[in-house]
Amino acid sequence: MTLAAATAFPDPQRLLASLPHAVVLLENGRTIASLNQAAEQFFGQSARRLVGTRLRDIMAISDRRLLDRLSDSDAPVSAREVVVQLRGRGARRIDINVAPVADSPGWQIVTLHDNAGAEALGDDAGGPDNAVLRGPEIIAHEIKNPLAGIRGAAQLLARKIEDRDRALTDLITGEVDRIAGLIERMQKLSGRTTPPVEPCNLHEAARRAIDVLSAAKAETAGFRLVEEFDPSLPPVLGSPDELVQVIMNLLSNAADACRGVAEPRVTIRTRFASGLQLHTGDDGAPLRLPIEVRVSDNGPGIDPAMRDHIFEPFVSTKKTGQGLGLPLVRKLVRDMNGRITHDRDDESGLTHFRIHLPLAREPRSRPRRKPE
């Protein structure tokens, strides 16, 4: 008996469910007949709601030439960098591949690849961001020394002047501290060493981040924080301190984003999300990222013109922002072999930031001793 004969052939539905890309089966009239779990996540709706729906009703394509090609159900179509409008989720830039189903006239199989997610999941080592961020490594030492001298001189001067003039020296020391803090954050961005990873309790990190923000009452005043934790999640592989920093940054940003709305609300949710994996593990093997942390807010959302650039250094939607918070978050998440993405759900009026993390590797079981 051959190995193929001895091994049961995988169920086709399980094969589709295992694919990381969205796959949709269309029957005559481009109506959805079936789809996999990745497609459910792509559209943000369950298969039960999507089956029987026409594709054009949930995904609008503005390119007339592509629409004409898609109308020919017997011709394969492949297009890259196509801008589509997803119902309730806004604009996306995707790659789309359509092929006719053999021996089934009028039926088509469609694969969809979200390029925004691909960029977030890709490896940008050596990219332009890193080139920009490594500059502080060279100049930080030269800047910090003069700053320390200026601060010391201001403190000495404060002892010799009258109280009414001390506000000026306080201003000098305050500005020096602000610039030093900015340099320190930039150094963290440009750091090439990564902290060691270990099994972490995700909810302990989230709880610690919430407690720290709650202690600074100005950070949590004026909005409602909703927690939706899945207590059954296993440990993730990461750095406990870095996880706390990441979650604090995202919660603080979400709180700022929804200030001014009628009922400001921030939600932090953890869940198991299958279907997401990388091909950049330390050993070259595929690395699954099944644990998701989602921070959502009901603010007006990010300016569409800036959505593709918010993880870049010095890009900020805040009037007084420095544009270093989200790039730092992305670096910390990547240092833990995780990935971060964001999207806007216009139908529900929510902005989501999603962190995807790997599971902690379970220790290999020791071989059992043979009985004597």
Secondary structure, 3 states (H helix, E strand, C coil): CCHHHHCCCCCHHHHHHHCCCEEEEEECCCEEEEECHHHHHHHCCCHHHHCCCEHHHHEEECCHHHHHHHCCCCCCEEEEEEEEEECCCEEEEEEEEEEECCCCCCCEEEEEEEHHHHHHHCCCCCCHHHHHHCHHHHHHHHHHHHHHHHHHHHHHHHCCCCHHHHHHHHHHHHHHHHHHHHHHHHHHHHCCCCCCCEEECHHHHHHHHHHHHHHCHHHHCCCEEEEECCCCCCCEEECHHHHHHHHHHHHHHHHHHCCCCCCCEEEEEEEECCCCEECCCCCCCCEECCEEEEEEECCCCCCCCCCCCCCCCCCCCCCCCCCCHHHHHHHHHHHCCCEEEEEEECCCCEEEEEEEECECCCCCCCCCCCCC
